[in-house]
Amino acid sequence: MIVSLVIFILLGALAGWAAGKIMKGSGFGFLTNVILGIVGSVVGGFLFGLLNISANGTIGGIVTAIVGAVIVLYVAKLLKK
């Protein structure tokens, strides 16, 4: 259980970092991108579930988390304006 939580947080942090690189110029710092990436990984999993897209394995989890993190960063950027 704890190992799964740590992996989830690390994948979310990686997703937040990658989403920050993809969405350059978004005006958020590294730590905020990582936190939004963790939230984004949940959002990505939810959205992929709604769309009935299965992303199995580590690579699938990373892709799901990055997509969710990009969406969360985009929405946060809109709300920041």
C-alpha positions in Angstrom: 0.0 0.0 0.0 2.7 2.5 1.0 4.9 1.5 -2.0 1.9 2.1 -4.4 1.4 5.5 -2.9 5.0 6.4 -3.2 5.0 5.3 -6.9 1.8 7.2 -7.5 3.4 10.4 -6.1 6.7 9.9 -8.1 4.7 9.3 -11.3 2.7 12.4 -10.6 5.8 14.4 -9.9 7.4 13.2 -13.1 4.2 14.1 -15.0 4.1 17.6 -13.5 7.7 18.2 -14.5 7.0 16.9 -18.0 3.8 18.9 -18.3 5.7 22.0 -17.2 8.2 21.5 -20.0 5.3 20.9 -22.5 3.4 23.9 -21.3 6.4 26.3 -21.2 5.7 29.8 -20.3 2.8 28.8 -18.0 4.3 30.9 -15.2 4.3 28.2 -12.5 7.4 27.1 -10.6 8.8 23.6 -10.4 7.1 22.7 -7.1 3.7 23.9 -8.2 4.1 22.0 -11.5 4.9 18.8 -9.5 1.9 19.3 -7.2 -0.4 20.0 -10.2 1.1 16.9 -11.8 0.1 14.7 -8.9 -3.4 16.1 -9.2 -3.2 15.7 -12.9 -2.4 12.1 -12.7 -5.7 11.6 -10.9 -7.5 13.7 -13.5 -5.9 11.8 -16.3 -6.9 8.4 -14.8 -10.4 9.6 -14.4 -10.6 11.0 -18.0 -9.1 7.9 -19.5 -11.6 5.8 -17.6 -14.5 7.9 -18.9 -13.2 7.5 -22.4 -12.7 3.8 -21.8 -9.0 4.0 -22.7 -6.8 1.4 -21.0 -3.3 2.5 -20.2 -1.6 -0.5 -18.6 1.9 -0.6 -17.2 4.4 2.0 -16.2 4.6 3.7 -19.6 0.8 3.8 -19.8 0.6 5.3 -16.3 3.2 8.0 -17.2 1.3 8.9 -20.4 -2.0 9.1 -18.5 -0.4 11.2 -15.8 1.2 13.6 -18.3 -2.0 14.1 -20.2 -3.9 14.8 -17.0 -1.1 17.1 -15.8 -1.1 19.1 -19.0 -4.9 19.5 -18.7 -4.6 20.6 -15.1 -1.8 23.1 -15.9 -3.8 24.5 -18.8 -6.9 25.0 -16.6 -4.7 26.5 -13.9 -3.2 28.9 -16.4 -6.7 30.0 -17.5 -7.8 30.5 -13.9 -4.6 32.5 -13.2 -5.5 35.2 -15.8 
